[in-house]
Amino acid sequence: MGGSAVISLYLLGLGPERKVKCYNRYFVNEYVFHTEEYEHGRKIYNNGVCIKGSTSSEFEVDYYGRLEEVIEL
């Protein structure tokens, strides 16, 4: 095993990182999405999301929902 592979294996063995960064908005492809809490009391909302789904069956199931949290791992 190379040195970087050993380090990666060691870090993997430590488990998940306990620190995360939380945001109340997210910028992607020139769009801005806000969490529901951030938009509370505002006239315009932009917290709805759609994720194109794909399953092992012949049916694709899309997810529609509202942005509740933005977490960076």
C-alpha positions in Angstrom: 0.0 0.0 0.0 1.2 3.5 -0.8 1.5 6.2 1.8 -1.6 8.1 0.7 -3.6 4.9 0.8 -2.5 4.1 4.3 -3.5 7.7 5.4 -6.9 7.4 3.7 -7.5 4.1 5.4 -6.5 5.5 8.8 -8.8 8.5 8.3 -11.7 6.3 7.2 -11.2 4.2 10.4 -11.7 7.3 12.5 -15.3 7.5 11.5 -17.3 10.5 10.2 -16.3 14.0 10.8 -18.3 15.5 13.7 -18.1 19.1 12.5 -20.4 20.3 9.8 -21.2 23.8 8.4 -24.8 24.8 8.2 -26.2 27.4 5.9 -29.6 29.1 5.4 -29.2 29.4 1.6 -27.6 27.5 -1.2 -26.3 28.8 -4.6 -26.2 26.4 -7.6 -26.3 27.0 -11.3 -27.0 30.8 -10.8 -30.1 29.9 -8.6 -30.4 30.7 -5.0 -32.4 28.5 -2.6 -33.3 29.5 0.9 -34.4 27.4 3.9 -38.0 27.6 5.1 -36.9 29.3 8.3 -34.9 31.9 6.4 -37.9 32.8 4.3 -40.4 32.9 7.2 -42.5 36.1 6.9 -41.3 37.0 3.4 -43.6 37.5 0.4 -41.5 35.5 -2.0 -40.4 31.9 -1.4 -37.8 29.9 -3.2 -37.3 26.8 -1.0 -38.9 24.2 -3.1 -36.7 21.5 -4.6 -37.1 18.6 -7.1 -34.6 15.8 -7.3 -34.8 13.5 -10.3 -35.1 10.0 -9.0 -33.9 6.7 -10.3 -34.5 3.3 -8.8 -33.5 -0.2 -9.6 -37.0 -0.9 -10.9 -38.5 0.4 -14.1 -40.2 3.3 -12.3 -38.5 6.5 -11.6 -39.6 8.3 -8.5 -38.9 12.1 -8.3 -38.6 13.8 -4.9 -40.4 17.1 -4.4 -40.0 18.9 -1.1 -38.9 22.0 0.8 -35.4 22.9 1.8 -35.2 22.6 5.5 -31.4 22.5 6.1 -28.2 23.0 4.1 -25.4 21.0 5.6 -21.8 20.8 4.2 -20.0 17.7 5.3 
